[in-house]
Amino acid sequence: MGIGLAHMDFTPLFYGVVMFLGLWSMWHKITHGQILGFTIEVSVFALVFILHGGTMAGGFAAMICALLAGSILPRTIRRNK
């Protein structure tokens, strides 16, 4: 009766949502000329992914870190100029 639902794993769904947000964020930055934000996002993703050994968990950490860095760092850099 509901036992099958107890073993459901939502991790791949959450991983996919975060991956979509990352791709959408990069596409949005490229199409709107936000080169600094795009560069930061790609650089942070590559660095964190390499440091974590290229695993799925490392990729997930890299996606979240890149989303945060690509959203926050360009604003703080522009504010300090």
Backbone as numpy.savetxt, mean C-alpha at the origin, in Angstrom:
# Nx Ny Nz CAx CAy CAz Cx Cy Cz
-24.62 -26.59 10.45 -25.42 -25.40 10.45 -24.58 -24.14 10.45
-23.77 -23.64 10.50 -22.95 -22.47 10.58 -21.51 -22.82 10.88
-21.22 -24.12 10.97 -19.85 -24.51 11.30 -18.90 -24.14 10.16
-19.36 -24.24 8.93 -18.51 -23.89 7.79 -18.08 -22.44 7.81
-18.91 -21.57 8.33 -18.58 -20.15 8.37 -17.54 -19.83 9.43
-17.43 -20.68 10.43 -16.47 -20.43 11.50 -15.03 -20.55 11.02
-14.81 -21.29 9.93 -13.45 -21.49 9.44 -13.13 -20.61 8.24
-13.92 -19.59 8.03 -13.70 -18.71 6.89 -12.54 -17.76 7.18
-11.68 -17.57 6.22 -10.53 -16.70 6.38 -10.70 -15.48 5.47
-10.75 -14.32 6.07 -10.95 -13.09 5.31 -9.63 -12.41 4.94
-8.50 -13.03 5.28 -7.21 -12.42 4.99 -7.00 -12.17 3.50
-7.28 -13.12 2.60 -7.09 -12.83 1.17 -7.99 -11.69 0.67
-9.19 -11.60 1.20 -10.08 -10.51 0.81 -9.51 -9.17 1.26
-9.04 -9.10 2.49 -8.45 -7.87 3.02 -7.18 -7.51 2.24
-6.37 -8.52 1.93 -5.15 -8.33 1.15 -5.49 -7.74 -0.22
-6.53 -8.28 -0.84 -6.96 -7.79 -2.15 -7.46 -6.35 -2.10
-8.20 -6.00 -1.06 -8.69 -4.63 -0.91 -7.53 -3.67 -0.75
-6.56 -4.02 0.09 -5.39 -3.16 0.28 -4.59 -3.05 -1.01
-4.46 -4.15 -1.75 -3.74 -4.12 -3.02 -4.46 -3.20 -4.02
-5.79 -3.29 -4.08 -6.55 -2.42 -4.97 -6.36 -0.96 -4.59
-6.42 -0.66 -3.30 -6.22 0.73 -2.85 -4.84 1.25 -3.24
-3.83 0.39 -3.13 -2.48 0.80 -3.52 -2.36 1.08 -5.00
-2.94 0.20 -5.82 -2.90 0.41 -7.27 -3.70 1.64 -7.68
-4.87 1.82 -7.06 -5.69 2.99 -7.37 -4.97 4.27 -6.96
-4.31 4.24 -5.81 -3.59 5.41 -5.33 -2.47 5.80 -6.29
-1.72 4.81 -6.76 -0.63 5.10 -7.70 -1.18 5.60 -9.04
-2.25 4.99 -9.52 -2.87 5.43 -10.78 -3.36 6.87 -10.64
-4.00 7.18 -9.53 -4.52 8.53 -9.29 -3.38 9.55 -9.26
-2.29 9.21 -8.61 -1.16 10.14 -8.53 -0.52 10.37 -9.89
-0.40 9.33 -10.69 0.18 9.47 -12.04 -0.72 10.32 -12.92
-2.02 10.07 -12.91 -2.93 10.79 -13.80 -3.18 12.22 -13.37
-2.91 12.55 -12.12 -3.11 13.92 -11.64 -1.80 14.68 -11.43
-0.70 14.13 -11.92 0.57 14.83 -11.89 1.23 14.93 -10.54
0.90 14.06 -9.64 1.50 14.07 -8.30 2.72 13.14 -8.31
3.75 13.59 -8.99 4.93 12.76 -9.22 5.67 12.48 -7.92
5.76 13.46 -7.03 6.45 13.26 -5.76 5.78 12.16 -4.94
4.46 12.21 -4.82 3.73 11.19 -4.08 3.89 9.81 -4.69
3.84 9.75 -6.03 4.01 8.47 -6.72 5.41 7.90 -6.48
6.41 8.76 -6.59 7.79 8.32 -6.39 8.01 7.81 -4.97
7.47 8.54 -4.00 7.60 8.11 -2.61 6.91 6.76 -2.41
5.72 6.62 -2.95 4.95 5.39 -2.76 5.66 4.18 -3.37
6.16 4.32 -4.58 6.86 3.20 -5.24 8.17 2.89 -4.52
8.91 3.92 -4.13 10.19 3.71 -3.45 10.02 3.02 -2.10
9.05 3.48 -1.33 8.82 2.87 -0.02 8.35 1.43 -0.17
7.47 1.18 -1.15 7.01 -0.19 -1.37 8.18 -1.10 -1.71
9.02 -0.67 -2.64 10.16 -1.50 -3.06 11.11 -1.75 -1.90
11.42 -0.72 -1.14 12.35 -0.86 -0.02 11.82 -1.82 1.04
10.58 -1.62 1.47 10.01 -2.48 2.51 9.83 -3.91 2.01
9.42 -4.07 0.76 9.23 -5.42 0.20 10.56 -6.17 0.17
11.62 -5.50 -0.24 12.94 -6.14 -0.28 13.43 -6.46 1.13
13.24 -5.53 2.05 13.70 -5.75 3.43 12.97 -6.91 4.10
11.73 -7.16 3.71 10.96 -8.26 4.30 11.14 -9.57 3.54
12.02 -9.62 2.60 12.35 -10.86 1.92 11.40 -11.29 0.82
10.51 -10.43 0.38 9.61 -10.75 -0.71 8.49 -11.71 -0.37
8.17 -11.86 0.90 7.09 -12.76 1.31 5.74 -12.09 1.15
4.67 -12.86 1.29 3.33 -12.29 1.20 3.08 -11.33 2.36
3.53 -11.70 3.55 3.39 -10.81 4.70 4.20 -9.54 4.50
5.39 -9.68 3.91 6.21 -8.52 3.62 5.57 -7.62 2.58
4.92 -8.23 1.59 4.22 -7.45 0.58 3.05 -6.68 1.16
2.35 -7.32 2.11 1.23 -6.65 2.76 1.72 -5.47 3.59
2.80 -5.69 4.34 3.39 -4.61 5.13 3.88 -3.49 4.22
4.47 -3.86 3.09 4.97 -2.86 2.15 3.84 -2.04 1.55
2.72 -2.70 1.23 1.58 -1.97 0.66 1.02 -0.96 1.65
0.85 -1.36 2.89 0.30 -0.45 3.90 1.27 0.70 4.16
2.55 0.38 4.28 3.56 1.41 4.52 3.63 2.39 3.35
3.57 1.88 2.13 3.62 2.75 0.95 2.39 3.64 0.86
1.21 3.10 1.18 0.00 3.92 1.17 0.10 5.06 2.17
0.57 4.75 3.37 0.71 5.79 4.39 1.77 6.82 3.99
2.92 6.35 3.53 3.99 7.26 3.15 3.59 8.13 1.95
2.94 7.53 0.97 2.52 8.28 -0.21 1.43 9.29 0.08
0.69 9.09 1.15 -0.38 10.02 1.52 0.12 11.12 2.45
1.04 10.80 3.34 1.44 11.74 4.39 2.69 12.54 4.03
3.73 11.88 3.53 5.00 12.57 3.29 4.92 13.72 2.28
4.24 13.59 1.14 4.18 14.75 0.23 3.53 15.98 0.87
2.56 15.78 1.71 1.91 16.93 2.38 2.87 17.60 3.35
3.63 16.81 4.10 4.56 17.41 5.06 5.73 18.07 4.35
6.16 17.52 3.22 7.27 18.13 2.47 6.82 19.47 1.89
5.62 19.54 1.32 5.11 20.79 0.75 4.86 21.84 1.84
4.43 21.42 3.00 4.13 22.34 4.09 5.41 22.99 4.62
6.53 22.28 4.58 7.78 22.79 5.12 8.52 23.72 4.17
8.12 23.82 2.92 8.82 24.69 1.95 8.51 26.14 2.19
